[in-house]
Amino acid sequence: MTDKTPLVALCGQQNAGKSTLFNLLTGARQHIANYPGVTVDKKYGYFRYQSQSYQAVDLPGTYSLSSFSLEERVARDFLSAEHPDLVINVVDAVNLKRSLHLTVQLLEMECPTVLALNMKDVADKQGIVIDIEELSQCLSIPVVTTVGRKGEGRRALCDIIEANTIKAASKPTVRSDKLPHYPALSGAMAVLESALTPLATKLTEPPLHWFQFKLLENDKQIFGKLADLLSKDELATLREVVSKQRSDFEQQNNTSINDYIAAQREAFIQSLICTTVTTTPRQGPTLSQRIDRLVLNRFLAPIFLVLTVFMIYQLAIVQGYELTNYTWPYLASLREWVAGLLPEAGFLFDPYTRSLGLWIVDSANTLLNYVPIFMILFALIAILEDSGYMARIAFVVDKVLNRFGLHGQSTLPLILSGVFAGGCAVPGIMATKGIPDHRARMATILTVPFMNCLAKVPLYTLLVGIFFEQDKALMMFYISTMTIIAALLVAKLLSVTVLRGEENAPFVIELPRYNLPTVRAVLTRSIERTWIYIKKVGTIVVAVSVVIFTLLQYPGLPQERVAFYQQQSEQAIHKFNNTMKNNPYLEIAQGEQLVSLMNYYNDYKRAKLNAKGATASKAVGEMFKQRNPEYFPFVKAPKGDKQAKKANRALRKLASARKSIRREIKQERLSHSFLGSIGRSMEPATRFAGFDWKINVALLSSFAARESSVATLGVLFQQEDDQNNSLEQRMGDQSNNITSLTAVAMILFFALYPPCLATTIMVKVQTGQYRWMLLALLFPTALGLGVASTTYTLGMILGISGIAMMSGVYFTGLALLLIVGLFPALKRKAAPVTNTTALGNHGAH
């Protein structure tokens, strides 16, 4: 036994079953966070074996320990800085040749390593026989076979972990004679060792031999770290030494050091394979190859992709929203419970703590209401990932997206965000974690908010229904496809400007075998990712919602306006008392009891509205009757009690008058609030787009939630006199000076509008920097206002209709998209094509 908890790191390439083995070891005792300063998931957990506790860390999936991608750098930094007691190198037994490149690099880094050959059952089916003992002898490390998805091999793996972390007197040492040899580098290594000797005290972290390799490979990350450790003169001298050795080597050997190292490793691995692996040739194509003949067919691939997208949309968005009908009552009950703990509402003005408390609950409920959607969404993503089709999606669309600075793996985030109307940008941004190219990932994060999330649809429907009754289908087609055009053009613009200096990585796509996902793995990942959303977004939204609430409440109404509304309320109460004159129930509805009665009445109405079915409705009545028997006749008069019925009618009228006065107070407070003042102050700029202060406030309020735009318009465009017109009729009234051109400008601005509050927070969470969050706010604002103002002003000058102007904008954007698409794609670093006969359908481009 030992007091120190041994640290075990699981390292391996993607699709090798690393996470499955991690889940097998740790079970439910695991947590997810981010590595400091980056957005790559860090999954860690604990497990016990033979009364000893262990800590396990699941490192990001990586093919090597170079510095091309973020995942590679994170894995390498962890290994060099944290010094795990043991590294379990999980490899795909069917793809051993490809996997051993990472194994060799782990050994050269002097990591105490155990080789776990996963998916042994698949290798057996494909006639691949691996001599485990011979492989262990050749590498001088323990080797164990596992079948992670079936739970096989855990005990054997735990025995090896115990033997190499607890029982061993010292960590296993790496034997240099069991590693690749680089005879042509001996001279350069000797020169570099002499140059590093005076700096040895400053270079304590990585093994010196491995460090020399990285320097000779001209590893940018290593030189970046040296800049913090060495003086400028020392760094400059070291760079000169490395540069000279690289130059001399290339002249003498007619190849680069990087290619030479790769070739020596490849030769070493090939000799291992020849010695330890025997393969019985298969007759005919594999199952994966037969499936790929269909799903990757030039003509059928787009059809399968569209069907997959449609299924994701239908199951996650459509059916997910159906599930919210069942989960929302629980959230509504939570709100009622919190409301019961807060101070009671006043007749006109509620206590600040009550208003703020309910605002926070409503903000949180808005996000929690998406949980059923995310559960389904992340489960479907896990199925696509585990089955192997996710890599095919990236392969199919990468060539097109690459021309606009995006990536094949940008497809899923764009889908989730609303390529079809009804998506949500929050899960879309969360899905960008899998994009290895940092530049393309940033471009995707900044453009997915342009998609048609479900919350934008109400405003589109409202405006199209008012101003484009005869052209509904054409307008909705324009809206649904215009956002894709805008996203691609903006991605291209960002990639060649602010993102130009961001790192990019070679696009290497490996097409893994098709596998049948396990229920446990799918559910585990779905729950994990949903919980991350709840924690990271929910906690921040609570803080930001307080700021938004304050901006909408202060400075409040002037004292004379408060007195005016108080007088109106007194008149309504006086009318109620006159109606209730000589009614025995009037005694109950006096003074403070009247306020309590009004709140009781409103609570009863909400409860009856939320009750589903006759049984639930009856239960509500019984509950409120027990809650206050004296008040209950006011809300449900007993049969034959004429005085109770009269009291009920009087109370309904008073409640209606109170509701009307409170609505007027909210409208006036909104127009005089800080946000309302901002709306008025924006009119000099927004008038070129045809926006008055009401539209400005509605658009500002939609920052908190897109749906609030229509609700705010409903408050701002109030009924006149005794009319009972719909919002469509009120906004369509020509006296409001809103025309079809104004509607087009609003649609264009709303389509390009900055992301909502939750999405903005997610941009910060995923990028880790406020500058990208500010860019996500400021750039779409300028773009949207510029496009809307140009459209409205030009339309007014030319005197053309809104539909004609919308057509002009649409075809101008489409023409620009085609022109930009004809230019060569953004330059990427060349990636070697890899063919792996064990899988039979690997590829890279």
Helices and strands as residue ranges (DSSP letters): E 7-12, H 18-26, E 30-34, E 41-49, E 52-58, H 70-82, E 86-92, G 93-95, H 96-108, E 113-118, H 120-125, E 128-130, H 132-139, E 143-145, G 148-150, H 154-162, I 163-167, G 176-178, G 183-185, H 186-196, G 197-202, H 208-216, H 220-229, H 232-253, H 257-276, E 277-279, H 287-295, H 301-312, I 313-318, H 319-341, H 352-368, H 371-387, H 389-402, G 408-410, H 411-418, H 425-430, G 431-434, H 438-447, G 448-450, G 454-456, H 457-467, G 469-471, H 472-495, H 519-553, H 559-579, G 584-588, H 592-610, H 613-627, H 632-635, H 642-672, H 674-681, H 683-686, G 687-689, H 693-701, H 708-716, H 727-732, G 734-736, H 740-752, H 757-767, H 770-798, H 802-822
